């Protein structure tokens, strides 16, 4: 199986259960991997027969702009929209990293990984 990977999509978003997260926001990094068969696209050099990574990035940015308490919810929404938009997507993995989360202690990031 082939994969399209778009890693390191950076957003500034307002996810979280704490009231201040709703107001001040935070930095996030999103990594996406989509399994698909793009052999025909490669052989024919035809973008329309594969998954456009620009489209993946646009879906991520759009979903990250919709406030949610849980990044788990956002990750599922990204997976579902990618699979809805791209019929050639077999399996999709989305990792959302919340940079410097507001928890007690020095933590680089927390993350969730959804695979469907």
C-alpha positions as CSV (number, residue, x, y, z in Angstrom):
1,X,0.0,0.0,0.0
2,X,1.1,3.5,-0.7
3,X,0.8,6.5,1.6
4,X,0.5,10.2,1.3
5,X,2.0,12.0,4.3
6,X,1.6,15.6,5.3
7,X,3.5,16.2,8.5
8,X,4.1,19.3,10.6
9,X,0.9,21.3,9.8
10,X,1.1,24.1,12.3
11,X,-2.0,25.9,13.6
12,X,-2.9,28.3,16.3
13,X,-6.2,27.0,17.7
14,X,-8.5,27.3,20.7
15,X,-9.1,23.7,21.8
16,X,-9.3,22.6,25.5
17,X,-11.5,22.2,28.5
18,X,-10.1,25.1,30.4
19,X,-11.7,28.5,30.1
20,X,-8.4,30.3,29.4
21,X,-7.7,27.9,26.4
22,X,-10.9,29.3,24.8
23,X,-9.5,32.8,25.2
24,X,-5.7,32.6,24.7
25,X,-5.4,29.6,22.4
26,X,-2.3,27.5,21.7
27,X,0.0,26.0,19.2
28,X,-0.6,22.7,17.6
29,X,1.1,20.4,15.1
30,X,-0.9,18.0,13.0
31,X,0.5,15.0,11.1
32,X,-1.6,13.1,8.6
33,X,-1.0,9.9,6.7
34,X,-3.4,8.5,4.2
35,X,-3.1,5.0,2.7
36,X,-4.2,4.9,-0.9
37,X,-3.4,3.3,-4.2
38,X,-1.8,6.0,-6.3
39,X,0.0,3.7,-8.8
40,X,-2.2,4.9,-11.7
41,X,-1.6,8.5,-10.8
42,X,2.1,8.0,-10.7
43,X,2.2,6.1,-14.0
44,X,0.1,8.7,-15.7
45,X,1.5,11.7,-13.8
46,X,-2.1,12.7,-13.0
47,X,-2.9,14.6,-9.8
48,X,-6.6,13.9,-10.2
49,X,-6.0,10.2,-9.6
50,X,-4.4,10.6,-6.2
51,X,-5.0,12.5,-3.0
52,X,-3.9,16.1,-3.2
53,X,-1.8,17.0,-0.1
54,X,-3.0,20.6,-0.5
55,X,-6.5,19.4,0.1
56,X,-5.4,17.5,3.2
57,X,-3.7,20.6,4.6
58,X,-6.9,22.7,3.9
59,X,-9.1,20.1,5.7
60,X,-6.7,20.2,8.8
61,X,-6.7,24.0,8.9
62,X,-10.5,24.2,8.5
63,X,-11.2,21.6,11.3
64,X,-8.5,23.1,13.6
65,X,-10.4,26.4,13.3
66,X,-13.5,24.8,14.8
67,X,-13.3,25.1,18.6
68,X,-13.6,21.8,20.5
69,X,-12.9,20.8,24.1
70,X,-11.1,17.6,23.0
71,X,-8.4,17.3,20.4
72,X,-9.7,13.7,20.2
73,X,-12.9,15.0,18.6
74,X,-10.9,17.2,16.2
75,X,-8.8,14.3,15.1
76,X,-11.9,12.2,14.3
77,X,-13.4,15.0,12.4
78,X,-10.3,15.4,10.3
79,X,-10.2,11.6,9.5
80,X,-13.9,11.6,8.6
81,X,-13.6,14.6,6.3
82,X,-10.6,13.2,4.5
83,X,-12.3,9.9,3.9
84,X,-15.5,11.7,2.7
85,X,-13.6,14.0,0.3
86,X,-11.1,11.5,-1.1
87,X,-12.8,8.2,-2.2
88,X,-9.4,6.6,-2.8
89,X,-8.4,6.9,0.9
90,X,-8.2,3.4,2.4
91,X,-6.9,4.2,5.9
92,X,-6.2,7.5,7.5
93,X,-4.0,8.4,10.5
94,X,-4.1,11.7,12.2
95,X,-1.9,12.8,15.1
96,X,-2.6,16.1,16.8
97,X,0.1,17.5,19.1
98,X,-0.8,20.2,21.6
99,X,2.3,22.1,22.3
100,X,3.1,23.3,25.9
101,X,-0.3,22.1,27.3
102,X,-1.5,23.8,30.4
103,X,-0.7,21.0,32.9
104,X,1.4,21.1,36.0
105,X,5.0,20.4,35.0
106,X,7.4,20.9,32.1
107,X,5.8,19.0,29.1
108,X,6.7,19.6,25.5
109,X,3.4,18.3,24.1
110,X,0.5,15.9,24.5
111,X,-0.9,14.2,21.5
112,X,-3.7,11.9,20.2
113,X,-3.5,9.5,17.4
114,X,-6.6,8.4,15.5
115,X,-6.5,5.7,12.8
116,X,-9.5,4.5,10.8
